[in-house]
Amino acid sequence: MAQLFGYASFGFAWTLNFLLMAWFTLLVNQLKPNLDSSFFLPKPFEMEGKLYRYAGINVYRKLLVWTGWEKITRKGNAIQANVASLRTLEYNSRVSETGHLLIFLIVLTVSLMAVATVREAKWLWLTNILFNVYPAFLQRFNRPRYLRLLRYFKQVTASTEKPGARMHSNDFHLLP
């Protein structure tokens, strides 16, 4: 793609991002990582989402709906009001964030090594922001809500369990 379009082209930047996304998806499907690091826990400043709202995350979310991306991604992961669905959404948010951060670093490296000027790097940087930075922000924005709902379900479940019944040790491992 670089030889066909050139490193400074939109075509190269777009193709690079989507090929890396496909590669990461295949990698995750093979490895199925736990991703249970404390890195994924929401930081205190993230709990209300003010920083992400200020950065324009709601505009980005509307852009995803407008382009049809939200419908495509929700097709296989419909949101349901149950613990299993919420756990899956929360785990998928960690996977997605990891992928977008890794791809961000790769595209940033390519932009620093393959092009000579800031002007030539503009498409790599713009697509990197739109395809990697904002999606990672979106996962960080959504995760506190998933965790609050999981915490609520845990409390409801705990109050209705039979005496002596216990949850599995891996349940809600990311909840503070």
ZILIN-V662106 format. One line per field, one symbol per residue. phi: phi as a letter, one per 40 degrees, with the letter a starting at -180 (. if undefined). psi: psi as a letter, one per 30 degrees, with the letter a starting at -180 (. if undefined). A space follows every 10 residues. Layout:
# ZILIN-V662106
phi = ???
psi = ???
This chain:
# ZILIN-V662106
phi = .cccbgcccc dccccdcccc ccdccccccc cfccfbccdc cccdccdcgc dccccgcccc cccccccgcc ccccdcbccb cacccccccc cccccccdcc cccdcccccc ccccbcbccc cdcccccccc cbccccdccc ccddcdcccc cccccccccb ccdgcbcccc cfcccc
psi = eeeefkfgle eeeeeeeeee eeeeeeeefe eilehglfef kkleffefge eeeefgeeee eeeeeeffee eeffefikkl ileeeeeeee eeeeeeeeee eeeeeeeeee effflfleef feeeeeeeee feeeeeeeee eeeeeeeeee eeeeeeeeff llkfkllkff khffk.
